[in-house]
Amino acid sequence: METKLLFFLLSGILFQSNIGIYMMEQTEKCQVTLKIAIQMHSHSISIFPNNFWRSS
């Protein structure tokens, strides 16, 4: 009985830490994607006015 209880506790702790690691990885991926999107966005904004002024 005690070994089963211990097993459940240990597997629960492992499961939680795995979810924690997974969540951290997901947030890192999201942050990286956001950074890239922001960089591309600001880059296109800085390029656009130059082309716009030249064409007019």
C-alpha positions as CSV (number, residue, x, y, z in Angstrom):
1,M,0.0,0.0,0.0
2,E,2.7,2.5,1.0
3,T,4.8,1.7,-2.1
4,K,1.8,2.4,-4.4
5,L,1.2,5.7,-2.6
6,L,4.9,6.6,-3.0
7,F,4.7,5.7,-6.6
8,F,1.7,7.9,-7.2
9,L,3.4,10.8,-5.4
10,L,6.6,10.4,-7.4
11,S,4.8,10.0,-10.8
12,G,2.7,13.1,-9.9
13,I,5.8,15.1,-9.2
14,L,7.5,13.9,-12.4
15,F,4.4,14.7,-14.4
16,Q,4.1,18.2,-13.0
17,S,7.8,19.0,-13.6
18,N,7.4,17.6,-17.2
19,I,4.5,19.9,-17.7
20,G,6.5,22.8,-16.2
21,I,9.4,22.2,-18.6
22,Y,7.0,21.8,-21.5
23,M,5.3,25.1,-20.7
24,M,8.6,26.9,-20.3
25,E,9.7,25.6,-23.8
26,Q,6.4,26.7,-25.3
27,T,6.7,30.2,-23.8
28,E,10.3,30.4,-25.1
29,K,9.1,29.4,-28.6
30,C,6.4,32.0,-28.4
31,Q,8.8,34.7,-27.3
32,V,11.2,33.9,-30.1
33,T,8.4,34.0,-32.6
34,L,7.2,37.3,-31.2
35,K,10.7,38.8,-31.4
36,I,11.1,37.7,-35.0
37,A,7.7,39.1,-35.9
38,I,8.4,42.4,-34.3
39,Q,11.8,42.6,-36.0
40,M,10.3,41.9,-39.4
41,H,7.5,44.3,-38.7
42,S,9.8,47.2,-37.6
43,H,12.1,46.3,-40.5
44,S,9.3,46.6,-43.1
45,I,8.1,49.9,-41.5
46,S,11.6,51.4,-41.8
47,I,11.9,50.3,-45.5
48,F,8.4,51.3,-46.6
49,P,8.6,55.1,-46.1
50,N,11.9,55.3,-48.2
51,N,10.3,53.4,-51.1
52,F,7.1,55.4,-50.7
53,W,8.9,58.8,-50.9
54,R,11.1,57.7,-53.8
55,S,8.1,56.6,-55.9
56,S,6.1,59.8,-55.4
